[in-house]
Amino acid sequence: MLLVGMVSPTSAHAPQGMLSCETEKQPVNIPSMPLARAIEILSRQTGCPVLIDPILMDGRTSAAVKGAYTPQVALLHLFGSVHIDVTATVSGLSVSPLDATALTSGNTRSGLRSAP
């Protein structure tokens, strides 16, 4: 497992702060790019660290995400059609595969924009 992003000292002792990773909408603007880089940018933009198995990012391209989303929902959208589950934890967000297809390399190229 790989932790993308860092927990700040003030948020490390405040689990209620991590709840914002699943409940508070934030502006997100990430173009399609290598998925590992997109997750790093999402973590930086939202302040929510992401715990993920590197194999889930291997060889994948993210979907573009632009609009106001919770970090949890934005992370789901970055994966496009890959079947994953994103869970908010006390230390950020955790990504798990939902089936074997999530563990194989591939590309997702669809974009996502929020409704006006």
Phi and psi restraints in degrees (value plus and minus 20) as a CYANA .aco file:
   2 LEU   PHI    -146.2  -106.2
   2 LEU   PSI     114.3   154.3
   3 LEU   PHI    -118.1   -78.1
   3 LEU   PSI      98.2   138.2
   4 VAL   PHI    -121.7   -81.7
   4 VAL   PSI     102.9   142.9
   5 GLY   PHI      77.6   117.6
   5 GLY   PSI     148.7   188.7
   6 MET   PHI    -146.1  -106.1
   6 MET   PSI     129.5   169.5
   7 VAL   PHI    -112.5   -72.5
   7 VAL   PSI     106.6   146.6
   8 SER   PHI     -93.1   -53.1
   8 SER   PSI     134.1   174.1
   9 PRO   PHI     -76.9   -36.9
   9 PRO   PSI     -54.5   -14.5
  10 THR   PHI     -93.3   -53.3
  10 THR   PSI     -51.5   -11.5
  11 SER   PHI    -106.9   -66.9
  11 SER   PSI     -35.9     4.1
  12 ALA   PHI     -82.8   -42.8
  12 ALA   PSI     -47.0    -7.0
  13 HIS   PHI    -128.9   -88.9
  13 HIS   PSI      -3.3    36.7
  14 ALA   PHI    -150.3  -110.3
  14 ALA   PSI      62.4   102.4
  15 PRO   PHI     -75.8   -35.8
  15 PRO   PSI     -51.5   -11.5
  16 GLN   PHI     -82.5   -42.5
  16 GLN   PSI     -46.7    -6.7
  17 GLY   PHI     -85.7   -45.7
  17 GLY   PSI     -54.0   -14.0
  18 MET   PHI     -92.5   -52.5
  18 MET   PSI     -41.2    -1.2
  19 LEU   PHI     -80.3   -40.3
  19 LEU   PSI     -46.9    -6.9
  20 SER   PHI     -84.4   -44.4
  20 SER   PSI     -40.2    -0.2
  21 CYS   PHI     -86.7   -46.7
  21 CYS   PSI     -42.1    -2.1
  22 GLU   PHI    -135.2   -95.2
  22 GLU   PSI     -30.7     9.3
  23 THR   PHI    -141.4  -101.4
  23 THR   PSI     -45.9    -5.9
  24 GLU   PHI    -117.4   -77.4
  24 GLU   PSI     100.6   140.6
  25 LYS   PHI     -91.6   -51.6
  25 LYS   PSI     120.3   160.3
  26 GLN   PHI    -156.6  -116.6
  26 GLN   PSI     134.0   174.0
  27 PRO   PHI     -89.4   -49.4
  27 PRO   PSI     111.3   151.3
  28 VAL   PHI    -149.2  -109.2
  28 VAL   PSI     113.9   153.9
  29 ASN   PHI    -163.9  -123.9
  29 ASN   PSI      74.6   114.6
  30 ILE   PHI    -150.6  -110.6
  30 ILE   PSI      95.4   135.4
  31 PRO   PHI     -92.6   -52.6
  31 PRO   PSI     147.6   187.6
  32 SER   PHI     -82.9   -42.9
  32 SER   PSI     113.1   153.1
  33 MET   PHI    -185.8  -145.8
  33 MET   PSI     158.0   198.0
  34 PRO   PHI     -73.6   -33.6
  34 PRO   PSI     113.5   153.5
  35 LEU   PHI     -77.8   -37.8
  35 LEU   PSI     -60.7   -20.7
  36 ALA   PHI     -78.9   -38.9
  36 ALA   PSI     -62.9   -22.9
  37 ARG   PHI     -86.9   -46.9
  37 ARG   PSI     -61.4   -21.4
  38 ALA   PHI     -81.8   -41.8
  38 ALA   PSI     -60.1   -20.1
  39 ILE   PHI     -87.1   -47.1
  39 ILE   PSI     -58.8   -18.8
  40 GLU   PHI     -81.4   -41.4
  40 GLU   PSI     -63.7   -23.7
  41 ILE   PHI     -86.3   -46.3
  41 ILE   PSI     -62.6   -22.6
  42 LEU   PHI     -79.3   -39.3
  42 LEU   PSI     -63.7   -23.7
  43 SER   PHI     -81.6   -41.6
  43 SER   PSI     -61.7   -21.7
  44 ARG   PHI     -87.7   -47.7
  44 ARG   PSI     -63.5   -23.5
  45 GLN   PHI     -85.8   -45.8
  45 GLN   PSI     -55.0   -15.0
  46 THR   PHI    -123.0   -83.0
  46 THR   PSI     -37.2     2.8
  47 GLY   PHI      57.9    97.9
  47 GLY   PSI      -6.1    33.9
  48 CYS   PHI    -126.6   -86.6
  48 CYS   PSI      90.3   130.3
  49 PRO   PHI     -83.6   -43.6
  49 PRO   PSI     130.1   170.1
  50 VAL   PHI    -142.7  -102.7
  50 VAL   PSI     105.2   145.2
  51 LEU   PHI    -118.9   -78.9
  51 LEU   PSI      99.7   139.7
  52 ILE   PHI    -168.9  -128.9
  52 ILE   PSI     124.8   164.8
  53 ASP   PHI     -95.3   -55.3
  53 ASP   PSI     104.5   144.5
  54 PRO   PHI     -74.3   -34.3
  54 PRO   PSI     -47.1    -7.1
  55 ILE   PHI     -82.9   -42.9
  55 ILE   PSI     -45.6    -5.6
  56 LEU   PHI     -92.0   -52.0
  56 LEU   PSI     -37.6     2.4
  57 MET   PHI    -122.6   -82.6
  57 MET   PSI     -35.0     5.0
  58 ASP   PHI     -78.3   -38.3
  58 ASP   PSI      99.1   139.1
  59 GLY   PHI      52.2    92.2
  59 GLY   PSI      -7.8    32.2
  60 ARG   PHI    -122.4   -82.4
  60 ARG   PSI     129.4   169.4
  61 THR   PHI    -131.1   -91.1
  61 THR   PSI     115.3   155.3
  62 SER   PHI     -94.7   -54.7
  62 SER   PSI     138.2   178.2
  63 ALA   PHI     -99.5   -59.5
  63 ALA   PSI     132.3   172.3
  64 ALA   PHI     -95.0   -55.0
  64 ALA   PSI     119.5   159.5
  65 VAL   PHI    -151.9  -111.9
  65 VAL   PSI     102.6   142.6
  66 LYS   PHI    -162.1  -122.1
  66 LYS   PSI     107.1   147.1
  67 GLY   PHI     123.1   163.1
  67 GLY   PSI    -185.8  -145.8
  68 ALA   PHI    -121.9   -81.9
  68 ALA   PSI      94.6   134.6
  69 TYR   PHI    -158.8  -118.8
  69 TYR   PSI     137.4   177.4
  70 THR   PHI     -91.3   -51.3
  70 THR   PSI     131.2   171.2
  71 PRO   PHI     -76.3   -36.3
  71 PRO   PSI     -55.4   -15.4
  72 GLN   PHI     -82.6   -42.6
  72 GLN   PSI     -67.7   -27.7
  73 VAL   PHI     -88.9   -48.9
  73 VAL   PSI     -60.5   -20.5
  74 ALA   PHI     -80.2   -40.2
  74 ALA   PSI     -61.0   -21.0
  75 LEU   PHI     -83.8   -43.8
  75 LEU   PSI     -62.6   -22.6
  76 LEU   PHI     -77.7   -37.7
  76 LEU   PSI     -63.5   -23.5
  77 HIS   PHI     -87.6   -47.6
  77 HIS   PSI     -53.3   -13.3
  78 LEU   PHI     -78.4   -38.4
  78 LEU   PSI     -52.4   -12.4
  79 PHE   PHI     -98.7   -58.7
  79 PHE   PSI     -28.1    11.9
  80 GLY   PHI      41.2    81.2
  80 GLY   PSI    -142.6  -102.6
  81 SER   PHI    -111.7   -71.7
  81 SER   PSI     -14.3    25.7
  82 VAL   PHI     -91.1   -51.1
  82 VAL   PSI     113.9   153.9
  83 HIS   PHI    -104.1   -64.1
  83 HIS   PSI      74.1   114.1
  84 ILE   PHI    -148.3  -108.3
  84 ILE   PSI     144.7   184.7
  85 ASP   PHI    -140.7  -100.7
  85 ASP   PSI     116.4   156.4
  86 VAL   PHI    -136.2   -96.2
  86 VAL   PSI     103.1   143.1
  87 THR   PHI    -138.5   -98.5
  87 THR   PSI     114.3   154.3
  88 ALA   PHI    -100.4   -60.4
  88 ALA   PSI     111.9   151.9
  89 THR   PHI    -143.6  -103.6
  89 THR   PSI     158.0   198.0
  90 VAL   PHI     -87.9   -47.9
  90 VAL   PSI     -36.7     3.3
  91 SER   PHI    -128.4   -88.4
  91 SER   PSI     -13.3    26.7
  92 GLY   PHI     117.7   157.7
  92 GLY   PSI    -151.2  -111.2
  93 LEU   PHI    -139.9   -99.9
  93 LEU   PSI     122.7   162.7
  94 SER   PHI    -141.9  -101.9
  94 SER   PSI     113.0   153.0
  95 VAL   PHI    -128.3   -88.3
  95 VAL   PSI     111.1   151.1
  96 SER   PHI    -150.4  -110.4
  96 SER   PSI     124.1   164.1
  97 PRO   PHI     -93.5   -53.5
  97 PRO   PSI     124.9   164.9
  98 LEU   PHI    -117.1   -77.1
  98 LEU   PSI     -40.4    -0.4
  99 ASP   PHI    -176.2  -136.2
  99 ASP   PSI     156.9   196.9
 100 ALA   PHI     -84.9   -44.9
 100 ALA   PSI     -46.7    -6.7
 101 THR   PHI     -86.7   -46.7
 101 THR   PSI     -45.3    -5.3
 102 ALA   PHI     -89.3   -49.3
 102 ALA   PSI     -39.7     0.3
 103 LEU   PHI    -111.7   -71.7
 103 LEU   PSI     -24.6    15.4
 104 THR   PHI    -118.5   -78.5
 104 THR   PSI     128.7   168.7
 105 SER   PHI     -87.3   -47.3
 105 SER   PSI     131.8   171.8
 106 GLY   PHI    -200.0  -160.0
 106 GLY   PSI     158.8   198.8
 107 ASN   PHI    -143.7  -103.7
 107 ASN   PSI     121.4   161.4
 108 THR   PHI    -141.3  -101.3
 108 THR   PSI     111.5   151.5
 109 ARG   PHI    -146.7  -106.7
 109 ARG   PSI     -14.3    25.7
 110 SER   PHI     -95.9   -55.9
 110 SER   PSI     128.1   168.1
 111 GLY   PHI    -122.0   -82.0
 111 GLY   PSI     139.8   179.8
 112 LEU   PHI    -157.1  -117.1
 112 LEU   PSI     110.9   150.9
 113 ARG   PHI    -148.6  -108.6
 113 ARG   PSI     129.4   169.4
 114 SER   PHI     -97.3   -57.3
 114 SER   PSI     136.9   176.9
 115 ALA   PHI     -89.0   -49.0
 115 ALA   PSI     125.4   165.4
